[in-house]
Amino acid sequence: EKHLTITVCHAVSGEVLTRVRVRRDDTVGRLREAVLRETGQDELALHLVFESRVLDDQTILKDVGLRDGDVVFLVRTPLLQVSAPFGGAARIWRPQNGDARNMLIAQLDGRVRSAAFAPPGQTLLLVGVSGEAEIWGVEMGDFVCRLAPPDGARIVSGSFSHDGRRIVGAADGTKAAVWCASTGDCLKILSGHGDAIKSVCFSPDGALVATASRDWQARLWEARTGKFAKALIGHTGVVNSVVFSTTGSWLVTASMDCSARVWDVTSGECLRCLAEHHRPLHSASFSPDEASLLTASFDSTVRIWKMASGCCALALPADGGVVAAAAFSPDGDSVLVASGSESVRLFGATHGECRRTLVGHSDWVRAAAFSPDSLLVASASYDGTARVHSAVTGVCLQTLSGLAHDVIAGETRAAFYHK
């Protein structure tokens, strides 16, 4: 037959998005254009997957093996990606039609420590090594505001509330602060820890702030008033990270005392002590359904625990003992591990099998993250590049190069956002 009717389904949900009619002699690129017209998603880069293969735009459909009535799956590439090398320039990458185009959005006076999108995706927060923090508009690259230093202290970290209206972060010394994301005004200063703050975050509803400190404590604060709520005491070493569960009912802390602890947010009671690691912990987090937890340690393992029992279900290998990133996928099906090598590995969250090894970097991967639909993985490396891989096939879809020629022993971060 000369014409083919192809059904296009969403790669995660399996939902039928559209059906298109094309010629057997058409290219994959022509098929993709037809899908864009039918779905009206002309601002999204997308890729088509058939029989576990990402289809190249130049390939002829009959050579792919597509037949009338076949199903292809659509993988949406995030509209925006951000990379921030140590060179001080943050770049927004716009993958239009599969092409990685970049825009220099901001140049800090010093090197960039971290970069993060606001949840609405309209602004970008940059924190510099020298202690300044700025917010920039994404669409036009315009400067929005600079965060006011709390009591003159240098800002060392920052993250947005879930509605994107506020920012919480740590400053030099023992303080954290809450800022207005539109003006940069310091709204509240959270003071009370006995040593430097290592981690800080909002609860999902924005009502609370959690802090983790070198003073062996985590603390809860009322976000609106800045009032101290309760101290979470039990660790016998520096608390490196603190993270809320999806619903905000629980907290998990990771410590240099080789353990993670789960806390009830309302009562402050320690519900679980996860203590099978043999070296200090780097981080800990909940699965999206709150049924499992993940801990990353310097003992060369990433462990998955069952919340109901507190038992360790899986121990995943981490190369070199240095975990740069470890996270559940947003759908909870996979676990990403980047550690001490040039690759990122994806494991099954239930049985721990290694599903994919994402390769291509020529130096250690410094950061990695899933896209919100769990279909893509962004990785950033000391080699000065960021890469976007398909989590479904392991194929590298894009390489974002030229981030900074001087990234030799620096930090590059990558993040995703969907409109």
Steps between C-alpha positions, in 0.01 A plus 500: 500500500617854425344664805530412867275586791718532810367519855702728732488427874651673803804301608417515872122475524437307178222748418419527130594855399414496131498297180676629190509389140833507318671341199734203531767702321471794743777564752463477876536878502187530285315270739611713796379816324160337447484413870584859592222630278243259642592555866568874477821463700719700268709644783612160627788297370395139477637164399322192370579152632417179312594155631731656765685709241510879481426576135738724307332783306680414176398133493234386251193348666509181294865448604399530864258213451183696570183347362143615473339500846828499697538693823785742576562665834558869550776625731471868582828681550481770769454845358763651727826375646753696700873447533726699730874431478761634737590760237214715628268499198160334526342382176143412413479227240197488274470166321272606213431226250777290648758777453684626809512878476638698786464848642740663743268617772724624780863560587576515871803686623634176645445133433157339514431272796149392398213578263130414526176579318200637687212248477304721254811495279511873441801587715838355589687524831879515489720477809866595462803371686577854613171517691264690267164363381303636204173430324477527122211480255509194278327621185692825446805444717417812700629567851216485756658560839782418737432331834576726795775345715356410845683721750774546240585128486597321179228281347615142441184324375146565383186322382147606408176425679262278303299803381818683394421809707762461771856379533666339799873460539796481733749775572850505644501432870199345669208668326246422230265749336177529304481747210233639271570358154370808316683771694792322669399646838601294802170411670622294794829396656507157664754509782567242769735229374833462677704442186482543121187393313558225242152466347171691496164449327131594501225252583278417198228740622753775575391527864823367652873525444737220598870555566787255557818607673851413602376523861353145463143634487222555250245770579151598388388862463177678414566643155270803529612619842853358520410358840690192619264200518703199619842336505552149365769353725654154475790509256854480639670676210459775243160490326573535128152513354131532584208425267122493541285213376258562213208580729712684756408261782855372549860618479813300432846613611839363393798528730874456533420252780435240224123502550184654362198577717132539414304751707132574554457865407211564740645340814873515425525131593770286334309221323790312339877484535660357184846392610653234273747725318865478605606854413340848514189574297490751216121532462163334549159535335153344478347320205206690346248264663681526839522120523879493463806708582836539333829566678834581337822435692875528466518121553451445123131410529162656445237321710123474463294451815137409567325769698254258663768278654814712492681205339757535223354347183783569253865606497601653166870541406649848478833531319791648687308559821413859405130543419440816299129434447246237601126535453174321432339569165180707529293190419685305772598219263874568469795627700776717353856470633794718393820429691872513441490425126421638155160328487155504661325175586126436521376222728159346551356631825335168589762235417816710459593377152720734295278603209715756323853639513506849351842567350672771297668731751880503509528599866307441821131582504441774755118521492207317346121527507186344354255700292154538661353224280784257591587448131824700485814542707720811496859462614775757547868422518841636583569463126305825444199342330143412589322209337136398463436125480184301443427309820302255285773400256819650646567688176663843529251740342696823543847617602522855629860607454690824530371566852836626618846436371645527849288229663777269615425447865180693518133439558236491231134447576208416278127523571176434316174690477181426306243760404 
